[in-house]
Amino acid sequence: MKPSRESSANVTAAPAIAAKKHARNGNGRSWLSLVGLAIVLFWLSMALLGPSISPYDAGAIVDVDVFSGISRKFWLGTDYLGRDMLSRILFGTRYTIGLALAATLLASSVGTAIALFAALTGGWVDAVISRVLDALISIPSKMFALLMVATFGSSVWLLILTAAITYMPGAYRIVRSLAVNIQAMEYVQAARARGEGVLYITCVEMLPNMIGPVMADLGLRFVFVVLLLSGLSFLSLGVQPPDADWGSLVRENISGLGEGATAVIMPALAIAMLTIGVNLLIDNLRGKRARKD
């Protein structure tokens, strides 16, 4: 029985339709990654330039009305004391992003160094380090942070250290699993056979081949640290007055939530915008790498 012309046309057109769908999906992913990159770059620029371009001083009372709405004079309204919310958010960006970025880089760099050392050393050293960090990772992040703040008090450096210790074991586990697989590869074995040292093997042979997953993990941990520090500030245990980050701005204006004040909504939207932007960037760059592979 001969196939009909219609069925033959459908079979012929199927690859073309699939190719068009794949192209649309690829373009959609790159578009989302550009959106995420734009959001991340915007907030990074605000962290650097925000205080210099803010219309008012962050602590200045500029309006007799509290929780006023959006207007030409106050683009994001005013807070519970009559301070300009746009200026408060711009000043708070430096604390929110700066503290989270410092803690994330510290956690990732220390976790990566310990993981590479454990993977290359092996034996009982690897087992002891892994068990100690497994015990640390089993402690809930907010419980550990509350314990640290209650014991030593709240300060900028303590917040950075607390967040770094909290998320360092997770970075260790990711990098160790990558290092264990990579060190069994032929090019690493060839480097050892040539008599290369541990430092050369680590920096030249192993690290460049795991940088993609490590950077993706870095972005995700940055989001976790932002949420952790914002949560601590919302509980009055994070950045202390007169300084404020976005979590502090939500807490101090919580009384305006019932009337829908922009002073409590805008800092929460800023946190959501930053976390969504980082996730869009990381997810789509990771998907692009997977398609190239």
Phi, psi and omega in degrees: 000124182280142177290145180288160179297325181295316180294323178295320179295320178297317179297320180292323184280341185300312179299323180295318179295317179297321179296320178295319178297318180298320179295320179295319179296319179296316179296323179296319180294316180295324177297317178295322178295324177293322176298313178299318178297319179296319179295315181296315180295324178298312182288328174295320177293324177292326177295327180275320188250352186307307181299330182280340181250002180292142184290334182224167171290144186297329183262001184279133174275114190245000182214141179283338179270139176260150181054040176287155184278186180290135180210176178296326182282321180237099189295330178242018179080192179236166184263197186289349176248000183090020177270150183290124184287327178299315178295321180296319180291320179296320177291323181288340179300322181298321179286315183298309183280320182296311179295317181294319180293318179296316180294321180293315178297320178295314180297316183290318182292316179293316179298321178294316180297315180294321181295317179295319177297315181294318182292320181284329180282311179069192176065214184290333179296312178299317182295316182294313180299317182296318181291321179296315181287331173295322177294322180290322182288342180285345179280127178303140187299314182290326177295317178296318179295318178297321178295317180295315181293320179294330182276315188249357183084169184260128174209166182298313182292325177292322177297317178298313181295319180297313180295323180294316179295323182296318187256000177294319179300324178295318176297322178299315183295320179296311185291322180296318179297323176291317183294322179298321178287319185289323182292347175271357180289159185294322183292330175289318177297323178295321178295321176294321179295330177285350180090020179292149180282172181296320181296319178295313181299320182292311189277330186258320186265323188262308186301314180299335182269000176234009186294327180298303177299326179294320179291323176297317178295324177300316179296318179294320179292329175299318177298315180299319181292320177302314181292322179296310182292324176294322177295319177296319178295324178296331178270010180068023181246002181261231178296131187260150177301150008280353176285160181202141169253187185295323177297321177295323180294323176295316183295314186288343179250016185296336180293341179270005182294324182298328179260010177067038182293138178295339181295333178262336182279318187295316176298323177295320177295325178296318177298314180296319181297318180294313182295320178294319179298315179295318179295319177299316181296312184293313183298316185282328173293323177293321177294324178294320177296321181295322179291324179292322179293000000 
